[in-house]
């Protein structure tokens, strides 16, 4: 009986840790959208992006896949266009930004600033035709990095 209680407590503690990590990732994803990307879009005359559940699930899966693989690749797992079309089948236009960072460079504001500093990423983020977004973030060992956060932002019009 005591062994079962210890196992149950350990399982609950682990579940709480996973749940809190997921909650932190969701808060960071929301910050990416509301505080950073939509702020930049407003500064450049674009409307705000709305969260899209299918894109968010796809972005979260892709972030975990990229973290596990240790490198950024839009076509990891399956071609980006196919993956995004499955996530948002009604979309007429799709796009994706990827990034990773460690320490303070893994914070949402730093990731969005890195995208703003990169012309191809900036072009996607500030394309006013995009109206929907899904953001996924995975944190853990990334390649040779002890700990890093991988960000995936999937856009749809």
Secondary structure, DSSP 8 states (H G I E B T S, - for coil): -HHHHHHHHHHHHHHHHHHHHHHHHHHHHHHIIIIIIHHHHHHTT----EE-HHHHHHHHHHHHHHHHHTS--TTSSS-HHHHHHHHSTT-S-EEEEEEEE-GGGGSHHHHHHHHHTSHHHHHHHT-TT--EEEEEEEEEEETTEEEEEEEEEEEE-
